[in-house]
Amino acid sequence: MSIRALVVEDAPELRRGIERHLRSRGFEVFATESIEVAVDALSRRPAYHVLLLDLGLPEGSGLDVLARLPRGVPRP
């Protein structure tokens, strides 16, 4: 079983670097710069094991992603 990670980062170079690093370590990675896309991804299965959230996004904070987790999604 691979570990699935969701990365939310608006800086393209940093996002790609994180994505490459995690993939090189065997993670299955979905990366986005959008809170809306992240929330949508979290509402689907299979679930993510790891969330890496940028706190300073143009449309809000990574904490907004946590606040909008759909019902039934395990919370930290």
A tleap script that builds the chain and sets N, CA, C and O, in Angstrom:
source leaprc.protein.ff14SB
mol = sequence {
  NMET SER ILE ARG ALA LEU VAL VAL GLU ASP
  ALA PRO GLU LEU ARG ARG GLY ILE GLU ARG
  HIE LEU ARG SER ARG GLY PHE GLU VAL PHE
  ALA THR GLU SER ILE GLU VAL ALA VAL ASP
  ALA LEU SER ARG ARG PRO ALA TYR HIE VAL
  LEU LEU LEU ASP LEU GLY LEU PRO GLU GLY
  SER GLY LEU ASP VAL LEU ALA ARG LEU PRO
  ARG GLY VAL PRO ARG CPRO
}
set mol.1.N position { 0.848 -1.179 0.000 }
set mol.1.CA position { 0.000 0.000 0.000 }
set mol.1.C position { 0.890 1.238 0.000 }
set mol.1.O position { 1.808 1.344 0.814 }
set mol.2.N position { 0.626 2.163 -0.900 }
set mol.2.CA position { 1.402 3.402 -0.902 }
set mol.2.C position { 0.721 4.441 -0.009 }
set mol.2.O position { -0.488 4.397 0.221 }
set mol.3.N position { 1.514 5.351 0.473 }
set mol.3.CA position { 1.002 6.435 1.307 }
set mol.3.C position { 0.574 7.564 0.380 }
set mol.3.O position { 1.351 8.011 -0.464 }
set mol.4.N position { -0.666 8.021 0.538 }
set mol.4.CA position { -1.213 9.082 -0.290 }
set mol.4.C position { -1.100 10.424 0.431 }
set mol.4.O position { -1.494 10.563 1.589 }
set mol.5.N position { -0.548 11.411 -0.289 }
set mol.5.CA position { -0.347 12.742 0.286 }
set mol.5.C position { -1.051 13.783 -0.565 }
set mol.5.O position { -1.019 13.722 -1.794 }
set mol.6.N position { -1.684 14.736 0.098 }
set mol.6.CA position { -2.291 15.888 -0.550 }
set mol.6.C position { -1.455 17.103 -0.180 }
set mol.6.O position { -1.268 17.400 1.000 }
set mol.7.N position { -0.952 17.804 -1.189 }
set mol.7.CA position { -0.123 18.988 -0.986 }
set mol.7.C position { -0.886 20.196 -1.508 }
set mol.7.O position { -1.318 20.205 -2.661 }
set mol.8.N position { -1.054 21.216 -0.669 }
set mol.8.CA position { -1.709 22.456 -1.081 }
set mol.8.C position { -0.693 23.573 -0.892 }
set mol.8.O position { -0.385 23.968 0.233 }
set mol.9.N position { -0.172 24.079 -2.020 }
set mol.9.CA position { 0.881 25.105 -2.012 }
set mol.9.C position { 0.726 25.946 -3.265 }
set mol.9.O position { 0.639 25.406 -4.368 }
set mol.10.N position { 0.691 27.275 -3.106 }
set mol.10.CA position { 0.462 28.136 -4.263 }
set mol.10.C position { 1.742 28.521 -5.004 }
set mol.10.O position { 1.655 28.988 -6.139 }
set mol.11.N position { 2.906 28.348 -4.423 }
set mol.11.CA position { 4.167 28.652 -5.105 }
set mol.11.C position { 4.529 27.463 -6.002 }
set mol.11.O position { 4.860 26.391 -5.496 }
set mol.12.N position { 4.471 27.640 -7.331 }
set mol.12.CA position { 4.647 26.504 -8.245 }
set mol.12.C position { 5.967 25.747 -8.059 }
set mol.12.O position { 5.961 24.516 -8.034 }
set mol.13.N position { 7.072 26.437 -7.932 }
set mol.13.CA position { 8.364 25.755 -7.797 }
set mol.13.C position { 8.425 24.950 -6.502 }
set mol.13.O position { 8.902 23.815 -6.498 }
set mol.14.N position { 7.951 25.525 -5.418 }
set mol.14.CA position { 7.947 24.819 -4.137 }
set mol.14.C position { 7.017 23.610 -4.199 }
set mol.14.O position { 7.370 22.531 -3.724 }
set mol.15.N position { 5.835 23.785 -4.781 }
set mol.15.CA position { 4.865 22.687 -4.899 }
set mol.15.C position { 5.468 21.533 -5.704 }
set mol.15.O position { 5.371 20.374 -5.299 }
set mol.16.N position { 6.090 21.851 -6.844 }
set mol.16.CA position { 6.702 20.806 -7.667 }
set mol.16.C position { 7.857 20.134 -6.933 }
set mol.16.O position { 8.034 18.921 -7.043 }
set mol.17.N position { 8.640 20.900 -6.192 }
set mol.17.CA position { 9.749 20.328 -5.431 }
set mol.17.C position { 9.270 19.363 -4.352 }
set mol.17.O position { 9.825 18.277 -4.188 }
set mol.18.N position { 8.243 19.767 -3.625 }
set mol.18.CA position { 7.669 18.891 -2.592 }
set mol.18.C position { 7.119 17.626 -3.239 }
set mol.18.O position { 7.337 16.514 -2.757 }
set mol.19.N position { 6.404 17.822 -4.338 }
set mol.19.CA position { 5.807 16.688 -5.050 }
set mol.19.C position { 6.898 15.709 -5.515 }
set mol.19.O position { 6.772 14.503 -5.307 }
set mol.20.N position { 7.960 16.222 -6.141 }
set mol.20.CA position { 9.060 15.354 -6.601 }
set mol.20.C position { 9.700 14.616 -5.432 }
set mol.20.O position { 9.968 13.417 -5.520 }
set mol.21.N position { 9.944 15.328 -4.345 }
set mol.21.CA position { 10.592 14.716 -3.189 }
set mol.21.C position { 9.735 13.581 -2.616 }
set mol.21.O position { 10.240 12.488 -2.357 }
set mol.22.N position { 8.454 13.841 -2.423 }
set mol.22.CA position { 7.577 12.813 -1.864 }
set mol.22.C position { 7.464 11.611 -2.798 }
set mol.22.O position { 7.482 10.467 -2.344 }
set mol.23.N position { 7.349 11.864 -4.099 }
set mol.23.CA position { 7.262 10.752 -5.052 }
set mol.23.C position { 8.535 9.924 -5.053 }
set mol.23.O position { 8.485 8.702 -5.191 }
set mol.24.N position { 9.685 10.589 -4.897 }
set mol.24.CA position { 10.953 9.846 -4.874 }
set mol.24.C position { 11.050 8.951 -3.645 }
set mol.24.O position { 11.849 8.015 -3.611 }
set mol.25.N position { 10.230 9.245 -2.634 }
set mol.25.CA position { 10.201 8.442 -1.412 }
set mol.25.C position { 9.064 7.428 -1.414 }
set mol.25.O position { 8.816 6.761 -0.409 }
set mol.26.N position { 8.369 7.315 -2.553 }
set mol.26.CA position { 7.339 6.302 -2.688 }
set mol.26.C position { 5.921 6.752 -2.391 }
set mol.26.O position { 5.001 5.935 -2.409 }
set mol.27.N position { 5.726 8.035 -2.118 }
set mol.27.CA position { 4.382 8.548 -1.861 }
set mol.27.C position { 3.606 8.674 -3.172 }
set mol.27.O position { 4.185 8.929 -4.228 }
set mol.28.N position { 2.313 8.495 -3.088 }
set mol.28.CA position { 1.400 8.838 -4.173 }
set mol.28.C position { 0.928 10.259 -3.848 }
set mol.28.O position { 0.358 10.481 -2.780 }
set mol.29.N position { 1.154 11.221 -4.744 }
set mol.29.CA position { 0.952 12.635 -4.425 }
set mol.29.C position { -0.082 13.269 -5.346 }
set mol.29.O position { -0.059 13.072 -6.561 }
set mol.30.N position { -0.989 14.034 -4.743 }
set mol.30.CA position { -1.863 14.934 -5.478 }
set mol.30.C position { -1.532 16.325 -4.966 }
set mol.30.O position { -1.589 16.575 -3.762 }
set mol.31.N position { -1.182 17.242 -5.883 }
set mol.31.CA position { -0.788 18.581 -5.481 }
set mol.31.C position { -1.665 19.610 -6.180 }
set mol.31.O position { -2.008 19.461 -7.353 }
set mol.32.N position { -2.022 20.655 -5.441 }
set mol.32.CA position { -2.854 21.732 -5.974 }
set mol.32.C position { -2.496 23.037 -5.278 }
set mol.32.O position { -1.873 23.040 -4.216 }
set mol.33.N position { -2.899 24.144 -5.891 }
set mol.33.CA position { -2.732 25.453 -5.257 }
set mol.33.C position { -4.061 25.994 -4.750 }
set mol.33.O position { -4.121 27.108 -4.229 }
set mol.34.N position { -5.115 25.223 -4.898 }
set mol.34.CA position { -6.467 25.703 -4.633 }
set mol.34.C position { -7.117 25.023 -3.429 }
set mol.34.O position { -7.101 23.799 -3.301 }
set mol.35.N position { -7.685 25.842 -2.559 }
set mol.35.CA position { -8.436 25.311 -1.419 }
set mol.35.C position { -9.646 24.516 -1.922 }
set mol.35.O position { -9.948 23.442 -1.401 }
set mol.36.N position { -10.329 25.045 -2.927 }
set mol.36.CA position { -11.521 24.373 -3.456 }
set mol.36.C position { -11.180 22.993 -4.003 }
set mol.36.O position { -11.894 22.026 -3.738 }
set mol.37.N position { -10.108 22.897 -4.755 }
set mol.37.CA position { -9.699 21.611 -5.325 }
set mol.37.C position { -9.294 20.651 -4.207 }
set mol.37.O position { -9.603 19.461 -4.265 }
set mol.38.N position { -8.606 21.166 -3.195 }
set mol.38.CA position { -8.186 20.326 -2.066 }
set mol.38.C position { -9.394 19.772 -1.315 }
set mol.38.O position { -9.435 18.584 -0.995 }
set mol.39.N position { -10.371 20.621 -1.034 }
set mol.39.CA position { -11.579 20.172 -0.325 }
set mol.39.C position { -12.315 19.123 -1.157 }
set mol.39.O position { -12.805 18.132 -0.616 }
set mol.40.N position { -12.392 19.337 -2.462 }
set mol.40.CA position { -13.029 18.357 -3.340 }
set mol.40.C position { -12.272 17.032 -3.299 }
set mol.40.O position { -12.885 15.968 -3.216 }
set mol.41.N position { -10.944 17.093 -3.358 }
set mol.41.CA position { -10.132 15.871 -3.312 }
set mol.41.C position { -10.329 15.121 -2.002 }
set mol.41.O position { -10.354 13.891 -1.984 }
set mol.42.N position { -10.467 15.863 -0.905 }
set mol.42.CA position { -10.650 15.223 0.405 }
set mol.42.C position { -12.015 14.554 0.547 }
set mol.42.O position { -12.191 13.674 1.390 }
set mol.43.N position { -12.973 14.966 -0.268 }
set mol.43.CA position { -14.307 14.371 -0.172 }
set mol.43.C position { -14.398 13.058 -0.937 }
set mol.43.O position { -15.401 12.350 -0.847 }
set mol.44.N position { -13.358 12.735 -1.686 }
set mol.44.CA position { -13.349 11.504 -2.487 }
set mol.44.C position { -12.558 10.421 -1.783 }
set mol.44.O position { -11.795 10.694 -0.856 }
set mol.45.N position { -12.745 9.200 -2.227 }
set mol.45.CA position { -11.969 8.073 -1.724 }
set mol.45.C position { -11.039 7.618 -2.826 }
set mol.45.O position { -11.394 7.776 -3.994 }
set mol.46.N position { -9.890 7.072 -2.543 }
set mol.46.CA position { -9.386 6.710 -1.225 }
set mol.46.C position { -8.884 7.927 -0.461 }
set mol.46.O position { -8.536 8.951 -1.049 }
set mol.47.N position { -8.856 7.796 0.832 }
set mol.47.CA position { -8.470 8.890 1.716 }
set mol.47.C position { -6.978 9.161 1.621 }
set mol.47.O position { -6.197 8.301 1.213 }
set mol.48.N position { -6.600 10.360 2.001 }
set mol.48.CA position { -5.192 10.741 2.077 }
set mol.48.C position { -4.667 10.432 3.469 }
set mol.48.O position { -5.376 10.574 4.465 }
set mol.49.N position { -3.420 10.010 3.518 }
set mol.49.CA position { -2.761 9.726 4.789 }
set mol.49.C position { -2.055 10.965 5.338 }
set mol.49.O position { -1.891 11.111 6.549 }
set mol.50.N position { -1.636 11.859 4.428 }
set mol.50.CA position { -0.843 13.025 4.807 }
set mol.50.C position { -1.414 14.262 4.118 }
set mol.50.O position { -1.729 14.224 2.928 }
set mol.51.N position { -1.545 15.353 4.864 }
set mol.51.CA position { -1.918 16.649 4.296 }
set mol.51.C position { -0.783 17.626 4.577 }
set mol.51.O position { -0.377 17.800 5.726 }
set mol.52.N position { -0.272 18.264 3.524 }
set mol.52.CA position { 0.709 19.338 3.682 }
set mol.52.C position { 0.036 20.603 3.189 }
set mol.52.O position { -0.258 20.740 2.002 }
set mol.53.N position { -0.206 21.531 4.110 }
set mol.53.CA position { -1.018 22.699 3.804 }
set mol.53.C position { -0.233 23.990 3.987 }
set mol.53.O position { 0.358 24.224 5.041 }
set mol.54.N position { -0.232 24.821 2.958 }
set mol.54.CA position { 0.352 26.154 3.026 }
set mol.54.C position { -0.593 27.031 3.856 }
set mol.54.O position { -1.802 27.037 3.626 }
set mol.55.N position { -0.039 27.760 4.809 }
set mol.55.CA position { -0.890 28.619 5.645 }
set mol.55.C position { -1.219 29.939 4.965 }
set mol.55.O position { -2.171 30.610 5.365 }
set mol.56.N position { -0.458 30.329 3.945 }
set mol.56.CA position { -0.687 31.610 3.275 }
set mol.56.C position { -1.038 31.430 1.818 }
set mol.56.O position { -0.183 31.592 0.946 }
set mol.57.N position { -2.286 31.098 1.543 }
set mol.57.CA position { -2.769 30.927 0.174 }
set mol.57.C position { -3.539 32.169 -0.256 }
set mol.57.O position { -4.099 32.861 0.594 }
set mol.58.N position { -3.582 32.470 -1.548 }
set mol.58.CA position { -4.305 33.661 -2.009 }
set mol.58.C position { -5.780 33.675 -1.603 }
set mol.58.O position { -6.344 34.739 -1.349 }
set mol.59.N position { -6.401 32.504 -1.544 }
set mol.59.CA position { -7.833 32.445 -1.235 }
set mol.59.C position { -8.119 32.150 0.237 }
set mol.59.O position { -9.276 31.974 0.619 }
set mol.60.N position { -7.076 32.094 1.062 }
set mol.60.CA position { -7.260 31.818 2.487 }
set mol.60.C position { -6.058 31.095 3.053 }
set mol.60.O position { -4.937 31.244 2.566 }
set mol.61.N position { -6.302 30.315 4.081 }
set mol.61.CA position { -5.246 29.578 4.767 }
set mol.61.C position { -5.450 28.081 4.585 }
set mol.61.O position { -6.572 27.617 4.381 }
set mol.62.N position { -4.368 27.342 4.660 }
set mol.62.CA position { -4.487 25.891 4.652 }
set mol.62.C position { -5.382 25.397 5.767 }
set mol.62.O position { -5.995 24.335 5.655 }
set mol.63.N position { -5.461 26.163 6.843 }
set mol.63.CA position { -6.358 25.793 7.946 }
set mol.63.C position { -7.822 25.808 7.504 }
set mol.63.O position { -8.659 25.111 8.078 }
set mol.64.N position { -8.121 26.610 6.478 }
set mol.64.CA position { -9.483 26.613 5.930 }
set mol.64.C position { -9.826 25.256 5.320 }
set mol.64.O position { -10.984 24.838 5.335 }
set mol.65.N position { -8.820 24.574 4.785 }
set mol.65.CA position { -9.046 23.226 4.244 }
set mol.65.C position { -9.504 22.310 5.374 }
set mol.65.O position { -10.472 21.564 5.225 }
set mol.66.N position { -8.804 22.372 6.504 }
set mol.66.CA position { -9.186 21.535 7.643 }
set mol.66.C position { -10.585 21.868 8.141 }
set mol.66.O position { -11.361 20.973 8.476 }
set mol.67.N position { -10.900 23.146 8.187 }
set mol.67.CA position { -12.212 23.565 8.680 }
set mol.67.C position { -13.336 23.084 7.766 }
set mol.67.O position { -14.478 22.942 8.204 }
set mol.68.N position { -13.017 22.835 6.512 }
set mol.68.CA position { -14.044 22.439 5.551 }
set mol.68.C position { -14.023 20.955 5.227 }
set mol.68.O position { -14.635 20.526 4.249 }
set mol.69.N position { -13.326 20.166 6.038 }
set mol.69.CA position { -13.323 18.722 5.793 }
set mol.69.C position { -14.751 18.193 5.782 }
set mol.69.O position { -15.537 18.516 6.672 }
set mol.70.N position { -15.090 17.389 4.792 }
set mol.70.CA position { -16.441 16.819 4.746 }
set mol.70.C position { -16.711 15.920 5.946 }
set mol.70.O position { -15.790 15.381 6.559 }
set mol.71.N position { -17.979 15.772 6.264 }
set mol.71.CA position { -18.347 14.860 7.361 }
set mol.71.C position { -17.844 13.478 7.064 }
set mol.71.O position { -17.864 13.024 5.920 }
set mol.72.N position { -17.395 12.816 8.092 }
set mol.72.CA position { -16.922 11.451 7.942 }
set mol.72.C position { -15.435 11.338 7.627 }
set mol.72.O position { -14.875 10.243 7.669 }
set mol.73.N position { -14.791 12.457 7.313 }
set mol.73.CA position { -13.354 12.424 7.074 }
set mol.73.C position { -12.675 12.564 8.430 }
set mol.73.O position { -12.957 13.506 9.171 }
set mol.74.N position { -11.779 11.632 8.761 }
set mol.74.CA position { -11.100 11.711 10.057 }
set mol.74.C position { -10.350 13.023 10.205 }
set mol.74.O position { -9.684 13.479 9.275 }
set mol.75.N position { -10.462 13.620 11.370 }
set mol.75.CA position { -9.783 14.884 11.635 }
set mol.75.C position { -8.616 14.640 12.570 }
set mol.75.O position { -8.648 13.742 13.411 }
set mol.76.N position { -7.567 15.470 12.405 }
set mol.76.CA position { -6.390 15.290 13.278 }
set mol.76.C position { -6.709 15.576 14.726 }
set mol.76.O position { -5.832 15.471 15.584 }
savepdb mol mol.pdb
quit
